[in-house]
């Protein structure tokens, strides 16, 4: 697993932490497995999207046990502890393997669905901002693709990036309303980003890429509540998919979007066009470059209170980790219930 990416400061990257977080959660709830449901759902979706196979689990398990022994030492990580951890790991692995196989079968049997990777052709490439580009994919044979839930993502597999030692796989949120004809993802070009730079600079209309089936548990749910979307940066992508659907359902929608400046975010016109659908949608732009000049642009509890008068609203949040943390803290100060705060972190590692 030496090719797993570290953070910019050399700390463990998201994929490294995901495994350890799962094990810690399992250790804490090994006698209350029902508490692990959300974790299993989230991780299994990632694994199905990324093409994780049952035979990968023993490889990771052996590597994990070896790493724990190296870090903790044999006195602490003795045979008794090692056997207990191994038993826990492989028990958890069986839970994931069964869950993932069930999901794979369901997606494979769905209309337009498939298992593993599917070749899709890039039929359009649209610059949404100086740093954001949308990629629209459709089947080579003109057939259908599996529809998806608003908020879900798909994976793109890039095996032949020049200068890259490993195949690169990335998750990208679907940024349009669900349909059976094509998929749209919108990618921010990251400074030094291997996959994002390749997509922006090298991939052209007509190219065929390997794409995974739509997955993800950060999705728009049923209900009659007013809806609030809090987004920052490229976190707007799943929220736009959700808002397009909820606007057509004539629900009350509020989008609060934070960006550096008016020129740095995608979809402004597309979002403003949504306001023409019914009369129950509104949008608020908050620009960090204006924070010192305009208090109304600051992302504060006071401003959120003005923008979200109904504390019974369901709030969907997507953006970088710091934005998520601030958003959740602000909402809790405003007495929003935990079950009405739903979020997904966006924050690609250094080589995204």
N, C-alpha and C positions, 0 to 999 in steps of 0.2 A: 504493500500500500504506500510505497515511498512517493508515488506520484500524486498523492492527495495534497491539495493546495493549502498552504499556511496563510495566515493573515499577513497584513502589510508589516506588522512588527515582529513577525516570526512566531506569533502565538498560533495555537491550533485553529485550522480553518473550520467552516461550517460543517463539512462532511465528517471531519474528525470528531467534532463535538456532538454530532447527531447520534453516533453510536454510543458514546459515553453517556449522553443524556438518556438514551433509551434504557441502558443497563441500570442507571441510577433509579429511573422511574420504576423499572421492573423490580429492583431490590426493595424499593419502598412499598410496593403494592403486590408482592408475590403471593400474599395470602388474600388479596382482594382484587382479583384479575379484572373484575368489571370496571374498576377505576382506570384501567389501561386502554379502554375503548377508544377515546379520542387520539391517543398516541399511536395505537395500531393503525387506525384509519389514515392518519396523516402520513405515517412512514410508508405504509403499504401503497398508498397512491404514488409516492415518490419512486418507490422501487419498481412498480409496474411501468411508470413513465420512462424510467431510465433503463429498463430491460434487465433488471436484476433476476438471476436464475437460481433455482434451489441449490445447484452445485457451488454457488459462490459463498454460501453461508459457512460451510466447513473451513474454507480457505480463510475467511475473515476471522472465524473463531480461533483457529490455531495461531494466527498472527496476533490477535488480541491477547491471548493467554501468554504468548512470548513477550509481548510488550509490557504487560503488567508485571511479569517476573523480572524483566530488566529494570523497570522503574522502581518497583517496590523492594526488590531483593528477595532471595529465596528464604530468608528467615521470616519475613512478613508474609510473603506469598508462597507459603509452604504447600506441600502436596494436598493437605486437607482443604486449605482455602482454594487452591487451584481446582480441585475436583468439584467443590461447591459452585464456584464461578462457572466452570464448564457446564455443569448440569443446568444452571440457570440460563446460560447463554443458549444452549441447544434447545431447551424447552421453549424459550422465547422465539428462537428461529423457526421451530415447527409451527408456532402460532402465525408467524408472518408468512411462511410458505403456503399454508392452507388458505389464508386470507387472500394472498396475492393470486393464487391459482383460481380461486373463485372469481376474483375481479377480472382476470384475463379471459376466462371463459365468457363472462357476461359481455365484455367489450367486443370479443371476437364474434359473438353471435348477434350483436346489435346490427341494425341496418347501417351499412357503410362502414362497419367496424373491422378491426383486424387485431392480430397479436404480434407483438414485437415491433419491428420497423417496417415502414411502408414508404416506397418512393413517391414523392409528391413533387410536382413541377412548380417552380416560381413563375407565376403568371403576371405579377405586377410588383413594383417596388416604388414606394412613395416616400419622399422626404417630408416628414411631419414638422421638423424643426432642424436647426443646424446640427443637432446631436441625436435626433431620433428619426429612425426610418422604419416604415411598415413594410412587411413582406407578406404577400398574399400567395398562398399555395392551393393547388387543385390537383386532383388525380390526373395522371398522364392519359388515361383512357377515357376521360370525360365522365366517369362515373361519380357516385356520391361519396361523401365522407360521413363519418358518424357525427351526429350532432352532439352538443355538449351543454353543460350547465354554465350559466354566466358566472365568471370568476375563475374558471378552470384554466389550466395551462397545458402545453404540450412540450415534448422534448425534441430537440434537433441534434442529430448526430453528425459530427464533422470529422471524418477519419483521415483526411488528406490535406490538412493545413500545412503549408510549407514551413519548415523550421520547428514544427511541433513534434515532440517525440511520441506523444500519446494521442489517441482518438479523443476529441473533445465532445462532450455532451452537455447541453445547457437546457434548462427549463425556461420557457417564455410564456407569459400569460396571453391568452386569446383576447384580443382587444376589440372585437366586434360582437354584435349580437349573434346568438347561435343560428346556424343554418346547415344545410346538407350538401352544399356545393363547394365551399372553400373555407380555408382558415386564414385569419389575419393575426400575425404577431407584430409587436412593435418593439424594436430593440434600441436601447441607448448605447451609443458608442463610448465605451469606457477607455480612459487613458491607459494605454498599455494592454488593453484587453485583447486576448488572443482570438476568442470566438467572435466577439462583437465587431472587432476591426475587420476580420475576415468577411463576415456577412456584409458589412457596410461597403468595404472597398473591393472585394473580389467576386462576390456572388452576383450574377446578373440574371435578368429575365430569361427564362428558358432552361436554366440550370435545374437539375433534379437533386433533391436532398432527401436524406433518410429522416423520417418523422415518426415520433411515437404517438400512441393513441392519447386523446385528451384525458387528463386526470386532475385530481385536486379536491380537497374538502372545504376550501374557502369559497363558498358558493352562495348565491342568492336563495333565500328560503321563503317558503310560503308564509302568508300572514297579512293582516290588515293595518299594521302599524305604519306610521310615517317612517321614511327611510332617510338616513343621513350617510353620505359618503365623504370620508376624510382621506385625502390623498396628498402625497408629496412625490415629486420627481416622476420617475417612470412607474411608480405605484398607481398612477392613473389608469393603467391598461386594464386590469380586471374590473375596476370600478366603472369604467366606461361601458364595458359589456353588460354589467349589472344595470346601470342606469338606463341604457337603451331599452332594456326589457321592462323595467319598472315604470318608465315614462309612458310606454304604450299601454300599460295596465292602469293608467290614470291614477297612480299612487302619488302621494305627496313626497317629492324628492328634493333633497338639499345636498348640493355638492360644495364642499369647502376644499379648495385645492391650493397647495403651497408650492411655490417655485421661486427661483432666484429673481426673475424679472419677466416682463411680458413676452420676451422673445425666446425664452428658454424652455417653454413647455409645449408639448404636442396637443393637437386636437382642439384648439380653442374654438375655431369656427364650427367644427363638428359638434362640440358640446353646446355651443350657443344655438345651433339649429335644433337641438333637443328641446330648448325652451319654447319652441313653436308648437310642440306636441302637447296639447292640452294647456292647462293653466296652473298646474300644481308643481312645477319644477322651478328651482332657482339655483343660481350659481354664484359663488363668492370666491374671488381670486385674492390670495394673500401673497405678497411678494417680499421676500426677505431683504432685498436690496433697499426697500423703502421703510424697513422697520424703524430706523432712527428718525425718519422724517414724518412718518404717518403711523400713529398709534393704531389706526383701524386695520393696518396690515400685519400687526403683530399677532402671533399665534399664542394667545393667552386665554386663561379661564374666563376673563371678563368678556372678551370678544366672542368666544364660543357660546357663552350664555345668551348673548344678543342674537347670534345666528341660529341657535337651536333652542327655541323656546319650549319645545315639547320634550321633556326628559324621559318620556316613555317611548321615544323613537328608538328604532333599531339602527345601530351605527356600524358601518363597515369601514375598516381602516386599512390602508395599504401604503407602505413607504419604507424608508430606511429605519433601522432599529431605534435611533434616537427620537425620530418623529413618532413612532409607535408608542414608546415609553411616555413621552410628553402627552400624547393624545389620551392614552388610558388614564393617566393621572388626572388630567383636566376633567375628563368625563366623570370620574369617580368623585371628584370634588363637587361636581354638579348633581350628584346623586343618581347617576345612571346605574341601572342594575347590571351586574356582571354578565347575565345571560343576553343582554342587549348590546354588548360590546364584542364585536367579532373582528379579528385582525389577522393579517398575514405580513410577515417581514419581507421587505425587498432590500437587498444590500449585497450585491455581487462581490466576491472576493477579489483580490488584487489582479488576478489574471482572467477575469470573467470575459 
